[in-house]
Amino acid sequence: MTQHMLLKEQLMNIFAANLRRIMDQRGLNQSDVARLAFDAVYKPPGAKYVQVKGRDRISIYLRKGALPSRNTLLEIAKGLGVHPDELLPNYSDCRLSAQAAPAAPLSIAAMPHRPGYSHVVINLALPTAVAMQLGSLAGPYSNTGV
């Protein structure tokens, strides 16, 4: 399993757990979330029942089968009345995309909404001692710490 696949899997797990927690707290089901997020209820020609657009997508997210696009994440968060960070932590800080692995072994990007901070991604194979030193430097600022 590549590092990119691991990151994507972790993000899917986090998103699914947070979405499920919010649904449980509010007593919502998948159709409720889809209705709130996508505001689209329709009755296909010849169908007996009204269907909710997006219910299948919510199901896929809860089963950890995919990550929502940035726009879909924003729609779901808005529909639920929560900040996107409640569904996918650090979304507003990092603007991470799990759809593609980092192109460079090291990338540094300024964070305009957090003056004096930069988002750093290191995608390198390093000796364990060096990795531990980097982790100890980032510890107070990272999500996981070391």
C-alpha positions in Angstrom: 0.0 0.0 0.0 1.4 3.4 -1.0 1.7 6.4 1.3 -1.0 8.1 -0.8 -3.4 5.2 -0.5 -2.9 5.1 3.3 -3.6 8.9 3.6 -6.7 8.5 1.5 -7.9 5.5 3.5 -7.3 7.4 6.8 -9.2 10.5 5.5 -12.1 8.3 4.4 -12.2 6.7 7.9 -12.1 10.1 9.6 -14.8 11.6 7.4 -17.1 8.5 7.7 -16.7 8.5 11.6 -17.4 12.2 11.9 -20.4 12.1 9.5 -21.9 9.1 11.4 -21.3 10.9 14.8 -23.1 14.0 13.6 -25.9 11.9 12.2 -26.3 9.9 15.4 -26.3 13.1 17.5 -29.1 14.6 15.5 -31.1 11.4 14.8 -30.6 11.7 11.0 -30.5 9.0 8.4 -28.8 9.0 5.0 -31.8 10.4 3.2 -32.1 13.2 5.7 -28.4 14.1 5.2 -28.8 14.0 1.4 -31.9 16.1 1.5 -30.2 18.7 3.7 -27.0 18.7 1.7 -28.3 18.5 -1.9 -31.8 19.8 -1.5 -33.0 17.5 -4.2 -36.1 15.3 -3.9 -37.5 13.9 -7.1 -40.0 11.2 -8.3 -38.7 9.5 -11.4 -41.3 8.8 -14.2 -43.3 5.7 -13.3 -41.8 5.4 -9.8 -44.1 4.8 -6.9 -41.9 6.6 -4.4 -40.1 9.9 -4.1 -36.3 9.5 -4.1 -33.7 11.6 -2.5 -30.8 12.6 -4.8 -27.4 11.9 -3.3 -28.5 9.2 -0.7 -26.3 6.7 -2.5 -23.3 9.0 -2.2 -23.9 9.4 1.6 -24.0 5.6 1.8 -20.7 5.3 0.0 -19.1 7.9 2.3 -20.3 6.1 5.4 -19.0 2.8 4.1 -15.6 4.4 3.6 -15.8 3.8 -0.2 -14.9 7.4 -1.3 -14.0 10.9 -0.2 -16.3 13.7 -1.2 -15.0 16.3 -3.6 -14.2 19.7 -2.0 -17.6 21.1 -3.3 -19.5 18.1 -2.0 -17.8 18.4 1.4 -18.9 22.0 1.5 -22.5 21.1 0.5 -22.7 18.5 3.2 -21.2 20.8 5.9 -23.6 23.6 4.9 -26.6 21.3 4.9 -25.7 20.0 8.4 -24.9 23.5 9.6 -21.3 22.6 10.6 -17.9 23.8 9.6 -16.1 21.5 7.1 -13.4 20.9 9.8 -16.0 19.0 11.9 -16.3 16.5 9.0 -12.7 16.5 7.9 -10.3 18.1 10.4 -7.8 20.6 9.2 -9.7 21.1 5.9 -9.6 24.9 6.2 -5.9 24.9 7.2 -4.5 22.4 4.7 -6.9 22.3 1.7 -5.6 18.8 1.2 -6.7 16.8 -1.8 -6.6 13.1 -1.3 -7.3 12.7 -5.0 -3.6 13.1 -5.9 -0.3 12.4 -4.2 2.0 15.3 -3.6 3.9 16.0 -6.8 7.1 17.0 -5.1 9.0 15.4 -2.3 8.7 18.6 -0.3 6.1 21.3 -0.7 5.6 24.4 1.4 2.6 26.7 1.0 1.7 29.8 2.9 -1.6 29.8 4.8 -3.3 33.1 4.0 -5.9 32.7 6.7 -3.2 31.9 9.3 -0.5 34.6 9.0 2.9 33.4 10.0 2.1 29.7 9.3 2.9 27.4 6.3 1.5 24.0 5.4 4.4 21.6 4.8 4.2 18.2 3.2 7.2 15.9 3.2 7.0 12.8 1.0 10.4 11.3 1.4 11.9 8.0 2.6 14.2 9.1 5.4 16.3 7.3 8.0 14.2 6.7 11.1 16.4 9.0 13.2 15.9 11.9 10.8 12.2 11.3 10.6 12.0 11.2 14.4 13.9 14.6 14.6 11.5 16.1 12.1 8.5 14.7 14.1 9.8 16.1 17.3 10.2 19.6 15.7 6.6 19.4 14.3 5.2 17.7 17.4 3.6 20.7 19.1 2.1 21.8 15.7 1.1 18.5 14.2 -2.2 16.6 14.6 -0.5 13.5 15.7 2.6 14.7 17.5 5.6 12.5 18.1 
